[in-house]
Amino acid sequence: MKQRIITALILAPLVILGIFKLSLPMFIVALAAVTLIGFWEWTQFVSAPSRMLAMIPNVLVSAATLWLVPSDAFHLNQITQSHYAILVLGCVWWLAASALAISYPKSSALWQKSNFLRHGFGILTLLPFFWSVILLRAEGINVDSYHGAKLVLYVCFIVWAADSGAYFAGKSMGKHKMAPHVSPNKTIEGLIGGMITASIVGWATSYWFDIQFANAYVMVGITLVTVVISVLGDLVESMFKRVSGIKDSSNIIPGHGGILDRIDSLTAAFPVFAFLYFIF
């Protein structure tokens, strides 16, 4: 626990500094590096002669989207059809993935022996995450260079708040398991506690950062949907690790495991939040 706290105290300020201070091109490069590490960790969920070979589909598809989808500040602010398509794909994937996690282990018969599907699941998990974070970071950048950074941090804050609220509510009141075969510690009571905590933090953060939503109901609705999906996203990665017999995705972050272990909830939260934010 001590190591986890020390690592968190070091990493959190660095992440926040990077979100606010990196130029958009450098932010994209940094996020691409995080995504590639995530893909590398995902190769453990795929049966292949080597992890390097398992990386090839991920790299090729990622490169193709960077080639075909506009990533300059002007087009990122316009939100093209290709951007919306990626966000919709991410939302659809997380709805399907959540159903797989909740119905595990029965659902594992549909995908457990398919390398093609396992590769596809990794791409659907990490690429919409990558693009949604970039789209939010670039939002309004020509008018207010920090507006997009505030949006990115808003999502991080509500997800982190939900995680903390769910932990304490689940510890003190948790009785009804969400998906006992995937993660026995996650409960319905914990989810409700996380939603309440995230709503409070979301309201305070939107006021502090002056983030404009259509109205308060839209803000609460988007926040709650994002939080529920983020909790389910955590379950999805736990499901893949359980099937692969892996405890942590790696040990790259002392006391915290790997990149996927830290961003599992965020990979689900960002595409959903970005889609709802731009639509409403």
C-alpha positions as CSV (number, residue, x, y, z in Angstrom):
1,M,0.0,0.0,0.0
2,K,2.8,2.4,0.9
3,Q,4.4,1.8,-2.6
4,R,1.1,2.4,-4.3
5,I,0.6,5.7,-2.5
6,I,4.1,7.0,-3.2
7,T,3.8,6.0,-6.9
8,A,0.4,7.7,-7.1
9,L,1.7,10.9,-5.5
10,I,4.4,11.0,-8.1
11,L,2.4,10.0,-11.2
12,A,-0.8,12.1,-10.6
13,P,1.0,15.5,-10.8
14,L,3.0,14.4,-13.9
15,V,-0.2,13.3,-15.7
16,I,-2.0,16.5,-14.8
17,L,1.1,18.5,-15.9
18,G,1.2,16.6,-19.2
19,I,-2.5,17.2,-19.9
20,F,-2.2,20.9,-19.4
21,K,1.3,21.8,-20.5
22,L,2.1,19.6,-23.5
23,S,1.3,21.0,-26.9
24,L,-1.3,19.2,-28.9
25,P,1.2,17.4,-31.1
26,M,3.3,16.3,-28.1
27,F,0.2,15.3,-26.2
28,I,-0.8,13.0,-29.1
29,V,2.7,11.5,-29.2
30,A,2.6,10.9,-25.4
31,L,-0.9,9.4,-25.6
32,A,0.2,7.2,-28.6
33,A,3.1,5.9,-26.5
34,V,0.7,5.0,-23.6
35,T,-1.7,3.3,-26.2
36,L,1.2,1.3,-27.7
37,I,2.2,0.1,-24.2
38,G,-1.4,-0.9,-23.6
39,F,-1.4,-2.9,-26.9
40,W,1.9,-4.6,-25.8
41,E,0.2,-5.6,-22.5
42,W,-2.8,-6.8,-24.4
43,T,-0.7,-9.3,-26.4
44,Q,-0.8,-11.5,-23.2
45,F,-4.5,-12.1,-23.9
46,V,-3.7,-13.4,-27.4
47,S,-2.2,-16.7,-28.4
48,A,0.7,-16.1,-30.8
49,P,4.2,-17.5,-31.5
50,S,5.6,-14.2,-30.0
51,R,4.3,-11.0,-28.5
52,M,6.1,-9.0,-31.2
53,L,4.0,-10.9,-33.9
54,A,0.9,-10.3,-31.9
55,M,1.7,-6.5,-32.0
56,I,1.6,-6.3,-35.8
57,P,-2.2,-6.1,-36.3
58,N,-2.4,-3.5,-33.5
59,V,0.3,-1.3,-35.0
60,L,-1.1,-1.7,-38.6
61,V,-4.6,-0.7,-37.6
62,S,-3.4,2.2,-35.4
63,A,-1.2,3.5,-38.2
64,A,-4.1,3.2,-40.7
65,T,-6.4,5.3,-38.5
66,L,-3.7,8.0,-38.0
67,W,-3.3,8.0,-41.8
68,L,-7.0,8.1,-42.7
69,V,-8.5,10.1,-39.8
70,P,-7.6,13.9,-39.5
71,S,-5.6,14.6,-36.4
72,D,-4.7,18.3,-36.8
73,A,-6.2,20.9,-34.5
74,F,-8.5,22.3,-37.2
75,H,-10.2,19.1,-38.1
76,L,-10.3,17.8,-34.5
77,N,-12.3,20.8,-33.7
78,Q,-14.7,20.2,-36.6
79,I,-15.4,16.6,-35.5
80,T,-15.7,14.8,-38.8
81,Q,-17.8,11.8,-39.7
82,S,-14.8,9.5,-39.2
83,H,-14.3,10.9,-35.7
84,Y,-17.9,10.2,-34.8
85,A,-17.7,6.8,-36.4
86,I,-14.8,5.9,-34.0
87,L,-16.7,7.2,-31.0
88,V,-19.9,5.3,-31.9
89,L,-17.8,2.1,-32.5
90,G,-16.3,2.6,-29.0
91,C,-19.7,3.1,-27.4
92,V,-21.1,0.0,-29.1
93,W,-18.1,-2.1,-28.1
94,W,-18.4,-1.1,-24.4
95,L,-22.0,-2.0,-24.3
96,A,-21.2,-5.4,-25.9
97,A,-18.2,-5.9,-23.7
98,S,-20.2,-5.0,-20.5
99,A,-22.7,-7.7,-21.5
100,L,-19.9,-10.2,-21.9
101,A,-18.5,-9.4,-18.5
102,I,-21.8,-9.5,-16.7
103,S,-22.7,-12.9,-18.3
104,Y,-19.2,-14.4,-17.8
105,P,-18.3,-17.3,-17.7
106,K,-21.1,-18.3,-20.2
107,S,-20.1,-15.6,-22.6
108,S,-16.5,-16.8,-22.8
109,A,-17.6,-19.7,-25.1
110,L,-18.2,-17.0,-27.8
111,W,-14.7,-15.6,-27.9
112,Q,-12.3,-17.5,-25.7
113,K,-10.8,-19.7,-28.5
114,S,-10.8,-17.0,-31.2
115,N,-7.5,-15.1,-31.7
116,F,-9.2,-12.9,-34.2
117,L,-11.8,-11.7,-31.7
118,R,-9.2,-11.2,-29.0
119,H,-7.1,-9.0,-31.3
120,G,-10.3,-7.1,-32.3
121,F,-11.3,-6.6,-28.6
122,G,-7.9,-5.0,-27.9
123,I,-8.2,-2.6,-30.9
124,L,-11.8,-1.7,-29.9
125,T,-10.6,-1.1,-26.3
126,L,-7.6,1.1,-27.0
127,L,-8.2,3.0,-30.3
128,P,-11.5,4.7,-29.4
129,F,-9.9,5.6,-26.1
130,F,-6.9,7.2,-28.0
131,W,-9.1,9.2,-30.3
132,S,-11.7,10.3,-27.8
133,V,-9.0,11.7,-25.5
134,I,-7.4,13.6,-28.4
135,L,-10.8,15.0,-29.5
136,L,-11.6,16.2,-26.0
137,R,-8.1,17.7,-25.6
138,A,-8.4,19.6,-28.9
139,E,-11.9,20.9,-28.1
140,G,-11.9,24.7,-28.4
141,I,-8.1,24.8,-28.4
142,N,-8.0,27.9,-30.8
143,V,-10.1,29.9,-28.4
144,D,-9.0,28.6,-25.0
145,S,-5.9,26.3,-25.0
146,Y,-6.8,24.9,-21.6
147,H,-10.5,24.1,-22.3
148,G,-9.8,20.7,-23.7
149,A,-7.4,19.9,-20.9
150,K,-10.1,20.6,-18.4
151,L,-12.5,18.2,-20.2
152,V,-9.9,15.5,-20.1
153,L,-9.2,16.1,-16.4
154,Y,-13.0,16.2,-15.7
155,V,-13.3,12.6,-17.0
156,C,-10.3,11.5,-15.0
157,F,-11.8,13.1,-11.8
158,I,-15.2,11.6,-12.1
159,V,-13.7,8.1,-12.8
160,W,-11.3,8.4,-9.9
161,A,-14.0,9.7,-7.7
162,A,-16.3,6.8,-8.7
163,D,-13.6,4.3,-8.0
164,S,-12.9,5.7,-4.5
165,G,-16.6,6.0,-3.7
166,A,-17.3,2.5,-4.9
167,Y,-14.5,1.1,-2.8
168,F,-15.6,2.6,0.4
169,A,-19.4,2.0,-0.2
170,G,-18.7,-1.5,-1.2
171,K,-16.5,-2.1,1.9
172,S,-19.1,-0.8,4.3
173,M,-22.4,-1.8,2.7
174,G,-21.7,-4.1,-0.2
175,K,-23.9,-7.3,-0.4
176,H,-25.1,-7.8,-3.9
177,K,-22.3,-8.8,-6.3
178,M,-22.2,-7.3,-9.8
179,A,-20.3,-10.0,-11.6
180,P,-19.1,-12.5,-8.9
181,H,-17.3,-14.8,-11.5
182,V,-15.2,-11.8,-12.7
183,S,-14.6,-9.6,-9.7
184,P,-16.1,-10.8,-6.4
185,N,-15.4,-7.5,-4.7
186,K,-17.5,-5.3,-7.0
187,T,-21.1,-4.8,-5.7
188,I,-24.2,-2.9,-6.6
189,E,-24.0,-0.9,-3.4
190,G,-20.4,0.1,-4.4
191,L,-21.6,1.1,-7.8
192,I,-24.3,3.4,-6.3
193,G,-21.8,4.9,-3.9
194,G,-19.4,5.5,-6.8
195,M,-22.2,7.2,-8.8
196,I,-23.1,9.5,-6.0
197,T,-19.5,10.4,-5.3
198,A,-18.8,11.1,-9.0
199,S,-21.9,13.3,-9.3
200,I,-20.7,15.5,-6.5
201,V,-17.2,15.7,-7.8
202,G,-18.5,16.2,-11.4
203,W,-20.7,19.1,-10.3
204,A,-17.8,20.7,-8.3
205,T,-15.3,20.2,-11.1
206,S,-17.6,21.6,-13.8
207,Y,-18.2,24.7,-11.7
208,W,-14.5,25.1,-10.8
209,F,-13.4,24.6,-14.5
210,D,-16.3,26.5,-15.9
211,I,-17.2,23.5,-18.2
212,Q,-20.5,24.3,-19.9
213,F,-23.2,21.6,-20.4
214,A,-26.6,22.2,-21.9
215,N,-28.0,22.1,-18.4
216,A,-27.5,20.5,-15.0
217,Y,-29.6,17.4,-15.9
218,V,-27.4,16.8,-19.0
219,M,-24.2,17.1,-16.9
220,V,-25.5,14.6,-14.3
221,G,-26.8,12.3,-17.0
222,I,-23.5,12.2,-18.9
223,T,-21.5,11.8,-15.7
224,L,-23.6,8.9,-14.4
225,V,-23.6,7.0,-17.8
226,T,-19.8,7.5,-18.0
227,V,-19.3,6.3,-14.5
228,V,-21.4,3.1,-15.0
229,I,-19.5,2.3,-18.2
230,S,-16.2,3.0,-16.4
231,V,-17.0,0.5,-13.7
232,L,-18.0,-2.1,-16.3
233,G,-14.8,-1.4,-18.2
234,D,-12.8,-2.4,-15.1
235,L,-14.8,-5.6,-15.1
236,V,-14.0,-6.3,-18.7
237,E,-10.3,-6.2,-18.3
238,S,-10.6,-8.4,-15.2
239,M,-12.5,-10.9,-17.3
240,F,-9.7,-11.0,-19.9
241,K,-7.0,-11.3,-17.2
242,R,-9.0,-14.1,-15.5
243,V,-9.4,-16.1,-18.8
244,S,-5.6,-15.6,-19.5
245,G,-4.6,-16.5,-16.0
246,I,-2.9,-13.1,-15.4
247,K,-3.0,-11.1,-12.2
248,D,-1.6,-7.8,-13.5
249,S,-1.1,-6.7,-17.1
250,S,2.5,-5.9,-16.2
251,N,4.7,-4.5,-13.4
252,I,5.7,-1.3,-15.3
253,I,4.1,0.9,-12.5
254,P,5.4,0.0,-9.1
255,G,2.6,-1.1,-6.8
256,H,0.0,-0.5,-9.5
257,G,0.7,-3.2,-12.1
258,G,0.6,-2.2,-15.8
259,I,-0.8,0.6,-18.0
260,L,-4.0,-1.4,-18.6
261,D,-4.5,-1.9,-14.9
262,R,-4.5,1.9,-14.5
263,I,-6.5,3.0,-17.5
264,D,-9.0,0.1,-17.8
265,S,-11.9,2.3,-16.4
266,L,-10.7,5.3,-18.5
267,T,-10.6,3.3,-21.8
268,A,-14.4,2.8,-21.3
269,A,-15.2,6.2,-19.9
270,F,-13.6,8.5,-22.5
271,P,-15.3,7.3,-25.7
272,V,-18.7,7.3,-24.0
273,F,-18.2,10.7,-22.4
274,A,-16.8,12.2,-25.6
275,F,-19.7,11.0,-27.7
276,L,-22.4,12.2,-25.3
277,Y,-20.6,15.5,-24.7
278,F,-20.3,16.3,-28.4
279,I,-23.9,15.1,-29.1
280,F,-25.5,17.0,-26.3
